[in-house]
Amino acid sequence: MWAARKLAVVLPRDWEQYLKTNKSIKITPSLVQRDFSRIITTLGTFAKFPKRRGFSSGRIKGYKKAPRTRHDVIKKGSKKSTENLKAP
């Protein structure tokens, strides 16, 4: 914004009457931002256009995934009391 302030033109809104008459107006960052679309279209940009990638080919025809490995269900038993584990 700061570098583009010399290229900016004051574009007052309809209700900003004070900007229309004053020729020696200080260009603020908000005024530069308002005119930035015009500045960018005039200068151009270094950014490249996005490349179209299309659709992915997906899985190969006839390919079968290996089934997931099945695991046994683990059932936890009830907790044993600590009194039975103590040695006399």
N, CA, C and O atoms as a CHARMM CRD file, in Angstrom:
* protein
*
  352
    1    1 MET  N      0.82800  -1.19100   0.00000 PROA 1      0.00000
    2    1 MET  CA     0.00000   0.00000   0.00000 PROA 1      0.00000
    3    1 MET  C      0.87600   1.26100   0.00000 PROA 1      0.00000
    4    1 MET  O      0.60400   2.23700  -0.70000 PROA 1      0.00000
    5    2 TRP  N      1.92100   1.19900   0.80100 PROA 2      0.00000
    6    2 TRP  CA     2.75800   2.38400   0.94300 PROA 2      0.00000
    7    2 TRP  C      3.45100   2.69900  -0.38400 PROA 2      0.00000
    8    2 TRP  O      3.59200   3.86800  -0.74400 PROA 2      0.00000
    9    3 ALA  N      3.87900   1.67900  -1.10600 PROA 3      0.00000
   10    3 ALA  CA     4.57500   1.89700  -2.36700 PROA 3      0.00000
   11    3 ALA  C      3.61500   2.35400  -3.46600 PROA 3      0.00000
   12    3 ALA  O      4.02500   3.04200  -4.40100 PROA 3      0.00000
   13    4 ALA  N      2.35800   1.98000  -3.36000 PROA 4      0.00000
   14    4 ALA  CA     1.39400   2.31000  -4.40300 PROA 4      0.00000
   15    4 ALA  C      0.70200   3.65200  -4.17400 PROA 4      0.00000
   16    4 ALA  O     -0.15700   4.04200  -4.96600 PROA 4      0.00000
   17    5 ARG  N      1.05500   4.35300  -3.12400 PROA 5      0.00000
   18    5 ARG  CA     0.34000   5.61000  -2.81900 PROA 5      0.00000
   19    5 ARG  C      0.57600   6.69300  -3.86500 PROA 5      0.00000
   20    5 ARG  O     -0.27000   7.56900  -4.04500 PROA 5      0.00000
   21    6 LYS  N      1.72900   6.64700  -4.56500 PROA 6      0.00000
   22    6 LYS  CA     2.00100   7.65200  -5.59500 PROA 6      0.00000
   23    6 LYS  C      1.18700   7.40300  -6.85800 PROA 6      0.00000
   24    6 LYS  O      0.96200   8.31700  -7.65100 PROA 6      0.00000
   25    7 LEU  N      0.74700   6.16300  -7.04100 PROA 7      0.00000
   26    7 LEU  CA    -0.04800   5.81900  -8.21800 PROA 7      0.00000
   27    7 LEU  C     -1.54800   5.96700  -7.98200 PROA 7      0.00000
   28    7 LEU  O     -2.33600   5.95300  -8.92800 PROA 7      0.00000
   29    8 ALA  N     -1.93400   6.10800  -6.73000 PROA 8      0.00000
   30    8 ALA  CA    -3.35400   6.13200  -6.39100 PROA 8      0.00000
   31    8 ALA  C     -4.01100   7.45100  -6.77100 PROA 8      0.00000
   32    8 ALA  O     -3.39000   8.51200  -6.73000 PROA 8      0.00000
   33    9 VAL  N     -5.27800   7.35600  -7.14000 PROA 9      0.00000
   34    9 VAL  CA    -6.10600   8.50700  -7.46200 PROA 9      0.00000
   35    9 VAL  C     -7.22000   8.55100  -6.43300 PROA 9      0.00000
   36    9 VAL  O     -7.78100   7.51500  -6.07500 PROA 9      0.00000
   37   10 VAL  N     -7.53900   9.73100  -5.96100 PROA 10     0.00000
   38   10 VAL  CA    -8.59500   9.86500  -4.96300 PROA 10     0.00000
   39   10 VAL  C     -9.94400   9.65300  -5.64200 PROA 10     0.00000
   40   10 VAL  O    -10.31600  10.39000  -6.55500 PROA 10     0.00000
   41   11 LEU  N    -10.66400   8.64400  -5.18800 PROA 11     0.00000
   42   11 LEU  CA   -11.98600   8.33400  -5.72000 PROA 11     0.00000
   43   11 LEU  C    -13.01500   8.52700  -4.59800 PROA 11     0.00000
   44   11 LEU  O    -13.34900   7.57400  -3.89400 PROA 11     0.00000
   45   12 PRO  N    -13.51100   9.74000  -4.43200 PROA 12     0.00000
   46   12 PRO  CA   -14.43400   9.97900  -3.32100 PROA 12     0.00000
   47   12 PRO  C    -15.80300   9.35000  -3.58600 PROA 12     0.00000
   48   12 PRO  O    -16.25500   9.24200  -4.72600 PROA 12     0.00000
   49   13 ARG  N    -16.44200   8.94300  -2.49400 PROA 13     0.00000
   50   13 ARG  CA   -17.81400   8.43400  -2.58600 PROA 13     0.00000
   51   13 ARG  C    -18.76800   9.62500  -2.73000 PROA 13     0.00000
   52   13 ARG  O    -18.35300  10.77600  -2.59700 PROA 13     0.00000
   53   14 ASP  N    -20.03000   9.34600  -2.99800 PROA 14     0.00000
   54   14 ASP  CA   -21.00700  10.41900  -3.21100 PROA 14     0.00000
   55   14 ASP  C    -21.17300  11.29400  -1.97400 PROA 14     0.00000
   56   14 ASP  O    -21.39500  12.50000  -2.08900 PROA 14     0.00000
   57   15 TRP  N    -21.06700  10.70100  -0.81000 PROA 15     0.00000
   58   15 TRP  CA   -21.28400  11.45600   0.42600 PROA 15     0.00000
   59   15 TRP  C    -20.01700  12.13300   0.94300 PROA 15     0.00000
   60   15 TRP  O    -20.07700  12.84600   1.94500 PROA 15     0.00000
   61   16 GLU  N    -18.88100  11.93100   0.29400 PROA 16     0.00000
   62   16 GLU  CA   -17.63200  12.54500   0.71700 PROA 16     0.00000
   63   16 GLU  C    -17.38100  13.82700  -0.08400 PROA 16     0.00000
   64   16 GLU  O    -16.47700  13.88500  -0.91800 PROA 16     0.00000
   65   17 GLN  N    -18.17200  14.82100   0.17500 PROA 17     0.00000
   66   17 GLN  CA   -18.08700  16.09600  -0.54800 PROA 17     0.00000
   67   17 GLN  C    -16.76900  16.81500  -0.27300 PROA 17     0.00000
   68   17 GLN  O    -16.24400  17.51500  -1.13900 PROA 17     0.00000
   69   18 TYR  N    -16.24600  16.63900   0.92000 PROA 18     0.00000
   70   18 TYR  CA   -15.01300  17.34600   1.28200 PROA 18     0.00000
   71   18 TYR  C    -13.80700  16.84900   0.48800 PROA 18     0.00000
   72   18 TYR  O    -12.84100  17.59500   0.33200 PROA 18     0.00000
   73   19 LEU  N    -13.83000  15.62100  -0.01700 PROA 19     0.00000
   74   19 LEU  CA   -12.71400  15.11100  -0.81400 PROA 19     0.00000
   75   19 LEU  C    -12.73900  15.63100  -2.24100 PROA 19     0.00000
   76   19 LEU  O    -11.69600  15.70100  -2.89200 PROA 19     0.00000
   77   20 LYS  N    -13.91500  15.99800  -2.73600 PROA 20     0.00000
   78   20 LYS  CA   -14.02200  16.45500  -4.12100 PROA 20     0.00000
   79   20 LYS  C    -13.40900  17.83100  -4.31900 PROA 20     0.00000
   80   20 LYS  O    -12.81100  18.09300  -5.36300 PROA 20     0.00000
   81   21 THR  N    -13.54600  18.70800  -3.34400 PROA 21     0.00000
   82   21 THR  CA   -13.08600  20.08100  -3.51000 PROA 21     0.00000
   83   21 THR  C    -11.62100  20.25800  -3.13700 PROA 21     0.00000
   84   21 THR  O    -10.95600  21.14400  -3.67200 PROA 21     0.00000
   85   22 ASN  N    -11.11300  19.44600  -2.24400 PROA 22     0.00000
   86   22 ASN  CA    -9.75600  19.62300  -1.74600 PROA 22     0.00000
   87   22 ASN  C     -8.76600  18.90800  -2.66300 PROA 22     0.00000
   88   22 ASN  O     -8.76100  17.67800  -2.72200 PROA 22     0.00000
   89   23 LYS  N     -7.93300  19.65500  -3.37500 PROA 23     0.00000
   90   23 LYS  CA    -6.97000  19.07200  -4.31400 PROA 23     0.00000
   91   23 LYS  C     -5.69200  18.60200  -3.61300 PROA 23     0.00000
   92   23 LYS  O     -5.02300  17.68800  -4.09400 PROA 23     0.00000
   93   24 SER  N     -5.35300  19.22000  -2.48300 PROA 24     0.00000
   94   24 SER  CA    -4.11500  18.85900  -1.78300 PROA 24     0.00000
   95   24 SER  C     -4.43100  17.90300  -0.63000 PROA 24     0.00000
   96   24 SER  O     -4.03100  18.13700   0.51000 PROA 24     0.00000
   97   25 ILE  N     -5.14200  16.84000  -0.93800 PROA 25     0.00000
   98   25 ILE  CA    -5.52800  15.88400   0.10400 PROA 25     0.00000
   99   25 ILE  C     -4.41400  14.87700   0.32500 PROA 25     0.00000
  100   25 ILE  O     -3.75800  14.44600  -0.62300 PROA 25     0.00000
  101   26 LYS  N     -4.20800  14.51100   1.56000 PROA 26     0.00000
  102   26 LYS  CA    -3.20500  13.51000   1.89900 PROA 26     0.00000
  103   26 LYS  C     -3.80100  12.13700   1.60100 PROA 26     0.00000
  104   26 LYS  O     -4.88600  11.81000   2.08000 PROA 26     0.00000
  105   27 ILE  N     -3.09200  11.33800   0.81100 PROA 27     0.00000
  106   27 ILE  CA    -3.60000  10.02800   0.42900 PROA 27     0.00000
  107   27 ILE  C     -3.27900   9.03200   1.54500 PROA 27     0.00000
  108   27 ILE  O     -2.11800   8.74900   1.84200 PROA 27     0.00000
  109   28 THR  N     -4.32900   8.52100   2.14100 PROA 28     0.00000
  110   28 THR  CA    -4.20600   7.58000   3.24500 PROA 28     0.00000
  111   28 THR  C     -4.20000   6.15000   2.70600 PROA 28     0.00000
  112   28 THR  O     -4.57100   5.92100   1.55500 PROA 28     0.00000
  113   29 PRO  N     -3.78300   5.19000   3.53000 PROA 29     0.00000
  114   29 PRO  CA    -3.80900   3.79600   3.07700 PROA 29     0.00000
  115   29 PRO  C     -5.20100   3.31000   2.67200 PROA 29     0.00000
  116   29 PRO  O     -5.32500   2.47800   1.77300 PROA 29     0.00000
  117   30 SER  N     -6.24100   3.81900   3.32100 PROA 30     0.00000
  118   30 SER  CA    -7.59100   3.39100   2.94600 PROA 30     0.00000
  119   30 SER  C     -7.97300   3.92200   1.56400 PROA 30     0.00000
  120   30 SER  O     -8.68700   3.24700   0.82200 PROA 30     0.00000
  121   31 LEU  N     -7.50900   5.11400   1.21000 PROA 31     0.00000
  122   31 LEU  CA    -7.76700   5.64100  -0.13000 PROA 31     0.00000
  123   31 LEU  C     -6.98000   4.86800  -1.18800 PROA 31     0.00000
  124   31 LEU  O     -7.46600   4.66400  -2.30100 PROA 31     0.00000
  125   32 VAL  N     -5.76400   4.43900  -0.84000 PROA 32     0.00000
  126   32 VAL  CA    -4.97300   3.62100  -1.75900 PROA 32     0.00000
  127   32 VAL  C     -5.65300   2.26800  -1.95200 PROA 32     0.00000
  128   32 VAL  O     -5.71200   1.74600  -3.06500 PROA 32     0.00000
  129   33 GLN  N     -6.16000   1.71100  -0.86700 PROA 33     0.00000
  130   33 GLN  CA    -6.83200   0.41400  -0.94700 PROA 33     0.00000
  131   33 GLN  C     -8.08700   0.50200  -1.81400 PROA 33     0.00000
  132   33 GLN  O     -8.41000  -0.43600  -2.54200 PROA 33     0.00000
  133   34 ARG  N     -8.77700   1.60300  -1.73600 PROA 34     0.00000
  134   34 ARG  CA    -9.98300   1.79900  -2.54100 PROA 34     0.00000
  135   34 ARG  C     -9.65500   1.79700  -4.02800 PROA 34     0.00000
  136   34 ARG  O    -10.46200   1.33700  -4.83700 PROA 34     0.00000
  137   35 ASP  N     -8.47900   2.30500  -4.40100 PROA 35     0.00000
  138   35 ASP  CA    -8.08600   2.41800  -5.80600 PROA 35     0.00000
  139   35 ASP  C     -7.15500   1.27600  -6.23900 PROA 35     0.00000
  140   35 ASP  O     -6.63800   1.28500  -7.35600 PROA 35     0.00000
  141   36 PHE  N     -6.94600   0.30600  -5.36300 PROA 36     0.00000
  142   36 PHE  CA    -5.94200  -0.72400  -5.62300 PROA 36     0.00000
  143   36 PHE  C     -6.31400  -1.63300  -6.78600 PROA 36     0.00000
  144   36 PHE  O     -5.42400  -2.09800  -7.49900 PROA 36     0.00000
  145   37 SER  N     -7.57700  -1.89800  -6.99900 PROA 37     0.00000
  146   37 SER  CA    -7.95900  -2.76900  -8.11600 PROA 37     0.00000
  147   37 SER  C     -7.57200  -2.13200  -9.45500 PROA 37     0.00000
  148   37 SER  O     -7.14600  -2.83000 -10.37500 PROA 37     0.00000
  149   38 ARG  N     -7.71700  -0.83200  -9.56100 PROA 38     0.00000
  150   38 ARG  CA    -7.30900  -0.14100 -10.78300 PROA 38     0.00000
  151   38 ARG  C     -5.79600  -0.18300 -10.95600 PROA 38     0.00000
  152   38 ARG  O     -5.30500  -0.36400 -12.07000 PROA 38     0.00000
  153   39 ILE  N     -5.05800  -0.01900  -9.86600 PROA 39     0.00000
  154   39 ILE  CA    -3.59200  -0.03400  -9.92100 PROA 39     0.00000
  155   39 ILE  C     -3.09400  -1.40900 -10.36200 PROA 39     0.00000
  156   39 ILE  O     -2.19900  -1.50700 -11.20200 PROA 39     0.00000
  157   40 ILE  N     -3.67000  -2.46300  -9.80000 PROA 40     0.00000
  158   40 ILE  CA    -3.25000  -3.82200 -10.15100 PROA 40     0.00000
  159   40 ILE  C     -3.54400  -4.13200 -11.62200 PROA 40     0.00000
  160   40 ILE  O     -2.71700  -4.74400 -12.29900 PROA 40     0.00000
  161   41 THR  N     -4.70400  -3.72000 -12.11800 PROA 41     0.00000
  162   41 THR  CA    -5.01800  -3.98800 -13.52000 PROA 41     0.00000
  163   41 THR  C     -4.10600  -3.19600 -14.45500 PROA 41     0.00000
  164   41 THR  O     -3.80300  -3.65400 -15.55600 PROA 41     0.00000
  165   42 THR  N     -3.67200  -2.02300 -14.03000 PROA 42     0.00000
  166   42 THR  CA    -2.76900  -1.21800 -14.84300 PROA 42     0.00000
  167   42 THR  C     -1.36600  -1.83100 -14.87900 PROA 42     0.00000
  168   42 THR  O     -0.78000  -1.99000 -15.95000 PROA 42     0.00000
  169   43 LEU  N     -0.83500  -2.17300 -13.70600 PROA 43     0.00000
  170   43 LEU  CA     0.52700  -2.68500 -13.61100 PROA 43     0.00000
  171   43 LEU  C      0.63700  -4.15400 -13.97000 PROA 43     0.00000
  172   43 LEU  O      1.64100  -4.57900 -14.54200 PROA 43     0.00000
  173   44 GLY  N     -0.36200  -4.91900 -13.64900 PROA 44     0.00000
  174   44 GLY  CA    -0.28100  -6.36600 -13.82500 PROA 44     0.00000
  175   44 GLY  C      0.27800  -7.00100 -12.56400 PROA 44     0.00000
  176   44 GLY  O      0.62000  -6.31000 -11.60500 PROA 44     0.00000
  177   45 THR  N      0.36500  -8.30000 -12.57500 PROA 45     0.00000
  178   45 THR  CA     0.87000  -9.01700 -11.40800 PROA 45     0.00000
  179   45 THR  C      1.86000 -10.07900 -11.85200 PROA 45     0.00000
  180   45 THR  O      1.82300 -10.53700 -12.99400 PROA 45     0.00000
  181   46 PHE  N      2.74000 -10.46300 -10.95100 PROA 46     0.00000
  182   46 PHE  CA     3.74100 -11.47100 -11.25400 PROA 46     0.00000
  183   46 PHE  C      3.22200 -12.87800 -10.99200 PROA 46     0.00000
  184   46 PHE  O      3.87200 -13.86100 -11.34900 PROA 46     0.00000
  185   47 ALA  N      2.07000 -12.97300 -10.37900 PROA 47     0.00000
  186   47 ALA  CA     1.51700 -14.28500 -10.04900 PROA 47     0.00000
  187   47 ALA  C      1.11000 -15.01900 -11.32200 PROA 47     0.00000
  188   47 ALA  O      0.59300 -14.41900 -12.26500 PROA 47     0.00000
  189   48 LYS  N      1.35000 -16.31800 -11.32900 PROA 48     0.00000
  190   48 LYS  CA     0.97600 -17.13300 -12.48300 PROA 48     0.00000
  191   48 LYS  C     -0.46900 -17.58600 -12.33100 PROA 48     0.00000
  192   48 LYS  O     -0.98600 -17.69400 -11.21900 PROA 48     0.00000
  193   49 PHE  N     -1.10200 -17.84400 -13.44900 PROA 49     0.00000
  194   49 PHE  CA    -2.46700 -18.33900 -13.40800 PROA 49     0.00000
  195   49 PHE  C     -2.46100 -19.77900 -12.91300 PROA 49     0.00000
  196   49 PHE  O     -1.50500 -20.50800 -13.17800 PROA 49     0.00000
  197   50 PRO  N     -3.48200 -20.20000 -12.21200 PROA 50     0.00000
  198   50 PRO  CA    -3.50800 -21.58700 -11.73300 PROA 50     0.00000
  199   50 PRO  C     -3.65300 -22.56800 -12.89300 PROA 50     0.00000
  200   50 PRO  O     -4.36100 -22.30800 -13.86500 PROA 50     0.00000
  201   51 LYS  N     -2.97500 -23.68200 -12.76700 PROA 51     0.00000
  202   51 LYS  CA    -3.03200 -24.69500 -13.81400 PROA 51     0.00000
  203   51 LYS  C     -4.17100 -25.66100 -13.52300 PROA 51     0.00000
  204   51 LYS  O     -4.38200 -26.06800 -12.38000 PROA 51     0.00000
  205   52 ARG  N     -4.88000 -26.01000 -14.54400 PROA 52     0.00000
  206   52 ARG  CA    -5.95700 -26.97400 -14.37800 PROA 52     0.00000
  207   52 ARG  C     -5.35100 -28.37300 -14.33000 PROA 52     0.00000
  208   52 ARG  O     -4.56300 -28.75200 -15.19700 PROA 52     0.00000
  209   53 ARG  N     -5.72400 -29.12000 -13.32300 PROA 53     0.00000
  210   53 ARG  CA    -5.13600 -30.43800 -13.13500 PROA 53     0.00000
  211   53 ARG  C     -6.03500 -31.56700 -13.62500 PROA 53     0.00000
  212   53 ARG  O     -5.55000 -32.67500 -13.85200 PROA 53     0.00000
  213   54 GLY  N     -7.29500 -31.32300 -13.78900 PROA 54     0.00000
  214   54 GLY  CA    -8.18900 -32.36700 -14.28000 PROA 54     0.00000
  215   54 GLY  C     -8.60000 -33.31700 -13.17600 PROA 54     0.00000
  216   54 GLY  O     -8.49300 -32.99200 -11.99300 PROA 54     0.00000
  217   55 PHE  N     -9.06100 -34.47000 -13.55500 PROA 55     0.00000
  218   55 PHE  CA    -9.53500 -35.45800 -12.60700 PROA 55     0.00000
  219   55 PHE  C     -8.48900 -36.55300 -12.44200 PROA 55     0.00000
  220   55 PHE  O     -7.75300 -36.86100 -13.37900 PROA 55     0.00000
  221   56 SER  N     -8.42500 -37.13100 -11.26700 PROA 56     0.00000
  222   56 SER  CA    -7.45600 -38.20400 -11.04000 PROA 56     0.00000
  223   56 SER  C     -7.92800 -39.47400 -11.73000 PROA 56     0.00000
  224   56 SER  O     -9.12300 -39.65300 -11.96500 PROA 56     0.00000
  225   57 SER  N     -6.99700 -40.34700 -12.05000 PROA 57     0.00000
  226   57 SER  CA    -7.33900 -41.57700 -12.76800 PROA 57     0.00000
  227   57 SER  C     -8.00400 -42.59800 -11.85400 PROA 57     0.00000
  228   57 SER  O     -8.72700 -43.47100 -12.33500 PROA 57     0.00000
  229   58 GLY  N     -7.77800 -42.50700 -10.56800 PROA 58     0.00000
  230   58 GLY  CA    -8.40700 -43.42700  -9.63300 PROA 58     0.00000
  231   58 GLY  C     -7.69100 -44.76300  -9.57900 PROA 58     0.00000
  232   58 GLY  O     -6.54300 -44.89300 -10.00500 PROA 58     0.00000
  233   59 ARG  N     -8.39700 -45.75600  -9.04400 PROA 59     0.00000
  234   59 ARG  CA    -7.81700 -47.09600  -8.94700 PROA 59     0.00000
  235   59 ARG  C     -7.71300 -47.75400 -10.31300 PROA 59     0.00000
  236   59 ARG  O     -8.50100 -47.47300 -11.21600 PROA 59     0.00000
  237   60 ILE  N     -6.73800 -48.62300 -10.44800 PROA 60     0.00000
  238   60 ILE  CA    -6.55900 -49.37300 -11.68800 PROA 60     0.00000
  239   60 ILE  C     -7.72400 -50.35000 -11.81600 PROA 60     0.00000
  240   60 ILE  O     -8.16800 -50.92700 -10.82300 PROA 60     0.00000
  241   61 LYS  N     -8.20600 -50.52900 -13.00900 PROA 61     0.00000
  242   61 LYS  CA    -9.35000 -51.41000 -13.23900 PROA 61     0.00000
  243   61 LYS  C     -8.97200 -52.85300 -12.89600 PROA 61     0.00000
  244   61 LYS  O     -7.93500 -53.35100 -13.33400 PROA 61     0.00000
  245   62 GLY  N     -9.81700 -53.51300 -12.11500 PROA 62     0.00000
  246   62 GLY  CA    -9.56700 -54.89200 -11.72100 PROA 62     0.00000
  247   62 GLY  C     -8.76200 -55.03800 -10.44200 PROA 62     0.00000
  248   62 GLY  O     -8.58400 -56.15600  -9.96000 PROA 62     0.00000
  249   63 TYR  N     -8.27200 -53.95000  -9.88300 PROA 63     0.00000
  250   63 TYR  CA    -7.46800 -54.00600  -8.65800 PROA 63     0.00000
  251   63 TYR  C     -8.38700 -54.26700  -7.47100 PROA 63     0.00000
  252   63 TYR  O     -9.42200 -53.61900  -7.32300 PROA 63     0.00000
  253   64 LYS  N     -7.99900 -55.22600  -6.62500 PROA 64     0.00000
  254   64 LYS  CA    -8.77600 -55.51600  -5.42300 PROA 64     0.00000
  255   64 LYS  C     -7.89400 -55.26200  -4.21100 PROA 64     0.00000
  256   64 LYS  O     -6.76300 -55.74200  -4.12800 PROA 64     0.00000
  257   65 LYS  N     -8.43000 -54.50900  -3.29000 PROA 65     0.00000
  258   65 LYS  CA    -7.69600 -54.25000  -2.05800 PROA 65     0.00000
  259   65 LYS  C     -7.73900 -55.48800  -1.17600 PROA 65     0.00000
  260   65 LYS  O     -8.72000 -56.23200  -1.17600 PROA 65     0.00000
  261   66 ALA  N     -6.67200 -55.69900  -0.43100 PROA 66     0.00000
  262   66 ALA  CA    -6.64600 -56.81400   0.51200 PROA 66     0.00000
  263   66 ALA  C     -7.61200 -56.48700   1.65600 PROA 66     0.00000
  264   66 ALA  O     -7.66800 -55.34300   2.10700 PROA 66     0.00000
  265   67 PRO  N     -8.37200 -57.48300   2.12600 PROA 67     0.00000
  266   67 PRO  CA    -9.29300 -57.19600   3.21300 PROA 67     0.00000
  267   67 PRO  C     -8.54100 -56.85400   4.49300 PROA 67     0.00000
  268   67 PRO  O     -7.40500 -57.28400   4.69400 PROA 67     0.00000
  269   68 ARG  N     -9.17200 -56.09500   5.33100 PROA 68     0.00000
  270   68 ARG  CA    -8.54300 -55.70600   6.59300 PROA 68     0.00000
  271   68 ARG  C     -8.37700 -56.92100   7.48200 PROA 68     0.00000
  272   68 ARG  O     -9.20000 -57.83600   7.46700 PROA 68     0.00000
  273   69 THR  N     -7.31700 -56.92300   8.24700 PROA 69     0.00000
  274   69 THR  CA    -7.09600 -58.04200   9.16100 PROA 69     0.00000
  275   69 THR  C     -8.08600 -57.95800  10.30300 PROA 69     0.00000
  276   69 THR  O     -8.32100 -56.88600  10.86100 PROA 69     0.00000
  277   70 ARG  N     -8.66400 -59.09800  10.64700 PROA 70     0.00000
  278   70 ARG  CA    -9.63600 -59.14400  11.72700 PROA 70     0.00000
  279   70 ARG  C     -8.92000 -59.51500  13.01700 PROA 70     0.00000
  280   70 ARG  O     -8.01400 -60.34900  13.01900 PROA 70     0.00000
  281   71 HSD  N     -9.32300 -58.90300  14.09000 PROA 71     0.00000
  282   71 HSD  CA    -8.72500 -59.16100  15.39200 PROA 71     0.00000
  283   71 HSD  C     -9.79800 -59.68500  16.33000 PROA 71     0.00000
  284   71 HSD  O    -10.96800 -59.31500  16.23600 PROA 71     0.00000
  285   72 ASP  N     -9.36900 -60.55900  17.24200 PROA 72     0.00000
  286   72 ASP  CA   -10.30200 -61.08100  18.22900 PROA 72     0.00000
  287   72 ASP  C    -10.70700 -59.98100  19.19700 PROA 72     0.00000
  288   72 ASP  O     -9.95800 -59.03400  19.44200 PROA 72     0.00000
  289   73 VAL  N    -11.90000 -60.12700  19.73600 PROA 73     0.00000
  290   73 VAL  CA   -12.39100 -59.17400  20.72000 PROA 73     0.00000
  291   73 VAL  C    -11.73000 -59.48300  22.05500 PROA 73     0.00000
  292   73 VAL  O    -11.71600 -60.63500  22.48700 PROA 73     0.00000
  293   74 ILE  N    -11.19000 -58.47700  22.70500 PROA 74     0.00000
  294   74 ILE  CA   -10.54400 -58.65000  24.00200 PROA 74     0.00000
  295   74 ILE  C    -11.54600 -58.26000  25.07000 PROA 74     0.00000
  296   74 ILE  O    -12.03400 -57.13100  25.10300 PROA 74     0.00000
  297   75 LYS  N    -11.84400 -59.20700  25.93900 PROA 75     0.00000
  298   75 LYS  CA   -12.76700 -58.92100  27.03900 PROA 75     0.00000
  299   75 LYS  C    -11.95300 -58.84400  28.31100 PROA 75     0.00000
  300   75 LYS  O    -11.21900 -59.77400  28.64500 PROA 75     0.00000
  301   76 LYS  N    -12.07900 -57.76200  29.00500 PROA 76     0.00000
  302   76 LYS  CA   -11.34600 -57.58800  30.24800 PROA 76     0.00000
  303   76 LYS  C    -12.16300 -58.19400  31.37400 PROA 76     0.00000
  304   76 LYS  O    -13.37700 -58.00500  31.44800 PROA 76     0.00000
  305   77 GLY  N    -11.50000 -58.91000  32.23100 PROA 77     0.00000
  306   77 GLY  CA   -12.17800 -59.51100  33.37800 PROA 77     0.00000
  307   77 GLY  C    -12.35600 -58.49700  34.48500 PROA 77     0.00000
  308   77 GLY  O    -11.87500 -57.36800  34.39600 PROA 77     0.00000
  309   78 SER  N    -13.04700 -58.90700  35.51900 PROA 78     0.00000
  310   78 SER  CA   -13.24900 -58.00500  36.65900 PROA 78     0.00000
  311   78 SER  C    -11.95200 -57.88500  37.43600 PROA 78     0.00000
  312   78 SER  O    -11.13500 -58.80600  37.43200 PROA 78     0.00000
  313   79 LYS  N    -11.76200 -56.77700  38.09000 PROA 79     0.00000
  314   79 LYS  CA   -10.54200 -56.54800  38.85100 PROA 79     0.00000
  315   79 LYS  C    -10.56900 -57.38700  40.12500 PROA 79     0.00000
  316   79 LYS  O    -11.59700 -57.50400  40.79200 PROA 79     0.00000
  317   80 LYS  N     -9.43300 -57.95800  40.44000 PROA 80     0.00000
  318   80 LYS  CA    -9.30600 -58.74500  41.66700 PROA 80     0.00000
  319   80 LYS  C     -8.97500 -57.79700  42.80500 PROA 80     0.00000
  320   80 LYS  O     -8.26400 -56.80900  42.62100 PROA 80     0.00000
  321   81 SER  N     -9.48200 -58.09800  43.94600 PROA 81     0.00000
  322   81 SER  CA    -9.19400 -57.24100  45.10300 PROA 81     0.00000
  323   81 SER  C     -7.75500 -57.46100  45.55900 PROA 81     0.00000
  324   81 SER  O     -7.20400 -58.54700  45.37700 PROA 81     0.00000
  325   82 THR  N     -7.16200 -56.46500  46.13300 PROA 82     0.00000
  326   82 THR  CA    -5.77100 -56.56200  46.57300 PROA 82     0.00000
  327   82 THR  C     -5.62000 -57.36600  47.85000 PROA 82     0.00000
  328   82 THR  O     -4.51100 -57.78600  48.18100 PROA 82     0.00000
  329   83 GLU  N     -6.71000 -57.59200  48.57800 PROA 83     0.00000
  330   83 GLU  CA    -6.62100 -58.34900  49.83800 PROA 83     0.00000
  331   83 GLU  C     -6.27100 -59.79900  49.58100 PROA 83     0.00000
  332   83 GLU  O     -5.55700 -60.40600  50.37900 PROA 83     0.00000
  333   84 ASN  N     -6.75300 -60.37100  48.49100 PROA 84     0.00000
  334   84 ASN  CA    -6.47300 -61.76400  48.19600 PROA 84     0.00000
  335   84 ASN  C     -5.03500 -61.97600  47.72700 PROA 84     0.00000
  336   84 ASN  O     -4.51800 -63.08900  47.82200 PROA 84     0.00000
  337   85 LEU  N     -4.39800 -60.95400  47.23400 PROA 85     0.00000
  338   85 LEU  CA    -3.02700 -61.08800  46.71000 PROA 85     0.00000
  339   85 LEU  C     -1.96100 -60.95600  47.78700 PROA 85     0.00000
  340   85 LEU  O     -0.81400 -61.34300  47.56800 PROA 85     0.00000
  341   86 LYS  N     -2.31800 -60.41900  48.93700 PROA 86     0.00000
  342   86 LYS  CA    -1.30600 -60.19700  50.00400 PROA 86     0.00000
  343   86 LYS  C     -0.87600 -61.52900  50.60600 PROA 86     0.00000
  344   86 LYS  O     -1.70800 -62.40400  50.84600 PROA 86     0.00000
  345   87 ALA  N      0.40000 -61.68100  50.84500 PROA 87     0.00000
  346   87 ALA  CA     0.93000 -62.89400  51.47000 PROA 87     0.00000
  347   87 ALA  C      0.81400 -62.77900  52.99400 PROA 87     0.00000
  348   87 ALA  O      1.01000 -61.69200  53.53900 PROA 87     0.00000
  349   88 PRO  N      0.49500 -63.89800  53.70600 PROA 88     0.00000
  350   88 PRO  CA     0.37700 -63.82300  55.17100 PROA 88     0.00000
  351   88 PRO  C      1.66300 -63.66700  55.88800 PROA 88     0.00000
  352   88 PRO  O      1.68000 -63.59400  57.11600 PROA 88     0.00000
